[in-house]
Amino acid sequence: MKTFFLDCEASSLSQNSYPIEIAWVGMDGQGESYLIKPEPDWTDWSPVAERLHGIRRATLEAKGTPVGQVAKRMIAALAGTRVVSDNPEFEHFWVVRLLAATTIAGFEDFTISHCKTLQTEQIKRIAETVTADPATPAYHRAMRTALDKAQMLVNSVVEAEQAKGRHKHRALPDATNLWLIHQATVAAMDAALRA
């Protein structure tokens, strides 16, 4: 199944917020990004959020893509794929808000997983190298050691990638950053498995 990294920027973090920018990046590093023209009843706006993402409402009104077009393209690109984010609850809220403003169907069972699920998959690769008999205490010690080592490796990769300061509070750079963290995690795990 294809995997995409998704990020949204929003008008605020309130219950009345709506997506103002959305982007997704595939495993090949290619992404799409859209500024979203607010619907007439989308009036929520936070000056604090604007200072973070740097997008003015007037810019969205003038240059944003209509909600229906964004939703249609998103469904075409992401339906039937695994979508991950570093904040799936917020992203899901905004994607549902986007879709609710349209008559477009196709994401009834749409879910967004936390990108940590990908990290867990990489950690399991280390666990699969434990060869002791599962019925012995040695197996449990070896498994715990392997899992601890893998978790520390993932944590160090994530910290190193985050320290590069690529998080910009813009949808495409942030989705790309999630992809880069995943790529670095896979590379580090591959190297650990070869060692």
Phi, psi and omega in degrees: 000135177293148179239139176230145176260126187241143173216145175235148164251152187222167181294331179188190173251014182280170177294343179264004183290164180211159181286137176246344177206140178222145177211154173218149182229131179273177181295345176273000179085358179274139183223169175228148181217142181222129163284142186247123178288124183296144172291156182304325181269007175270090185251347179302138177202131179245120175299329178295314178297320179300320178296328179288307185270341176075015180258125178270147178300323178299325177295317179297318179297321184276322189240356182290151176274137179304146184308314182301319179293318179296314181298316180299315180293320179298314180297317179299321183278324192250345181301133178080009179249171172266126180248130180234155181207163175273355178213070189298331181294314178294314182301317180297317178304314183286326177294317177297320178298318177299310183292325181294338180277001181236173173256012183280131177256165174138349180237035183302323181252027183294127176230155175236124179266159175285141181297345176295340176296325176291323178295320178298321177299321179291321178298321180298333178299322177291318180300327181292347180274350179288122187250359180296159178295122183301343181275000185251155174298331180298324179297313182294322176295314181296321179294314180299317179298315181296315181293320177297316180298315181295317180296318178297322179296313179299314180300318181292322178295313181299314179298317180296318180292319179293329179294343180287351173067034180275350180292118188242358187058036168230145191299310184291313177300323181288320176295321177296321178299319177299318178297317180297320176298317179297315180300317179294323178295314179298316180297318179294321179292319176301315180296320179295323180289332178282335185289000000 
